[in-house]
């Protein structure tokens, strides 16, 4: 049975079991043990997965001469579209407020442990009221201490700089470094796959505990959260991307949707932009008419660092959890969420549910408890499928936009 069906079965079983058992007893401790074990396994992956992913991605960039104009356009596109996606998510999560029910925080219905006062103490000073502090966190004096303390901004900045300079190391030292980090990255992918094998069990423990202690009151805020993410993803997929295709690339968006349909369906079913990459390359080159020179550079890099849907989801999830705790986040703290979502989306592996690790990074960055990750697992799988499709479509749009800016004549140019 495939993982998503296993998680679905675990979710149904957890709802049934949780509704039958009392709110206290040894079974609650057992549910908590299972859920905590799964969350700890996810947290264990954060530092090595993000570091190796970013370093491998940056080291894969061409040399300075080859990078040139193509590389600059590609990176600019990734930053702009990811930022647009995050801002769209931020707009809808503030508009719909999925973490509040009837004007009250949904934390009690969701079974959150930490009180608003405790969380307020954690995030005090985490907002951008201290912009200088944010800049300084990009260059921590002790990178090991920063990693241990969960200060991911500095770790991400260090990884980008390390990968950039390591890529320019000549001779055997450069080859050894590249092979080493590639090996670390591949091992971390395997470890992530291994951890995700116990995801159904982890979902069962987390959801059963919530249902046993709160009943089905938790379903309503999760449904609103689910709808909020879908609306935001749809806005980015059906508005932002077509506008770029039509106005910048002069390409018919409807034809591009049709050309990319095999890749979109593959992305939706596998929840993996990396697994979808061969299909994406085939669609972009043979159906959209982008040259191999452009597609072979833009798409593999995009599968690593261009995660529009994931960045949007991370932002909405963090805001949802904050709202559930009853926190009125300032613009400063929301800026931290936006910045961290943008940076962590670069380091998210293109594999199913890897964004759960990044959401943990964002929660840590603003001082929110990591238990909040457990709240969204019940609906994460379907949303993972949707946001992966958005990621892949953004990659393909980037390839077409950049190809057209380079003067290429693709097959989908509008006749208008």
Phi, psi and omega in degrees: 000134182291160187301317184293329175287324177298317179294320179297315178298317179298322179295314179296316179298319180295320179296319181291310182296315181298328180283344183264332184270153177294167183281355179224154178137177184295332181294329176295319177296322179294317177300317181296320179298315181296313181295318180294322178300316181294316179296320178296323178297320177295315181296328179299332184274345192305300187295304183296326181292313182291317181298309183293322181296314181293314182298316179296318180296316181290322179293339179281354177293149178294173176295172186301317181293314181291327181299301173033228184293319182298314180295318179298316179295320181297310181295322178297318179299314182298316181294315183295312183290323177295318179295319177300317180297317180297316180294324175297314177299317179298320180297311184288327180287329174286326181289314186268339178045065182294340181276001178238141179235122181055038178080002181244146178303142182273009184302318181296319180291333181270355177077029178288142185273313187289138178280164179300320180298318179296318181291321178301322177295324182291321186267359179299125181086001180272348182282178181275014170305337179244078181296324179299321180298323178296316179298318181293329179292344176287339180230074181292144180293335180226105186293327179292317178295321179297319179295317180295327181274000179076021179273084190285336181301313179295321181295319180294315179299317179298317182295319178297314180295317180298313181297321181297315182284325179295327180295339183260007177280125186270158172076201185298320178304318179295319180295319179297315180299316180298315179296321182298308183290328175297319178295316178300316181297316180296321178296319180294326174297317179294321178294321178296317176301320181295315179297321181292345176293331179266007180302317178302320178293318178297318177299317180302311181298314183293314184286319180299320178297317180295313182295320180297323185269334185237352184074205184267013176296338182287345185292319185300307179297328178292324178294319178294320176298315180302312181294321179300314179296316181297318180296316181295317178298318179296321179298318180291319183288323188258353179239300184299308183295313178299325178298317179294319180295317185283316187272324184265310183272346183057044181243142178290113183300321181297321177293325180290320175303314181296318180295325184267003185303320178299319180293321180295318179293322177295316179297318181295321184280328182264340185056031182220113177290331178292316179293333182276347187308314178301321179292320179298315178300316180297316181293317183292320182280311189270335181255325179264341175083023176278142182292155179295327179302317181281312185295322182290342176266313187289315188288312177299321177294320180296325179296343180259316190245348183255097184233069182301308182297321179294316179298318178299314182296317179301317180297311181296319181297315180297317179294321178299314180295319178297318178296323180296332176277355178083022182270133174264089186291133178287166176300328179298311180293324176296327176296321177299318178298315179299312182296315182292321177298321179295315183287318182289334178296336176293324186265005180279125179294147181278055182228162185303134172064013179295337181293342176300325177295316181293325177297323175299323177297315181295316179299319178295321183297328181253007173084018179270147181296143181286349177300337181299334179301325181297336183293326188264357181297329183297329181246006187292323188297311181295319178294327177298318179297318182291315184288332176294320177298321177295318178302312183294319180295324177295320177301314182293321177297319178299318179298318180290315181300315182290321178298316179294324178292338178270004177090010180284146176260100180275176185276349189248021182295133180296142178275347181288000000 
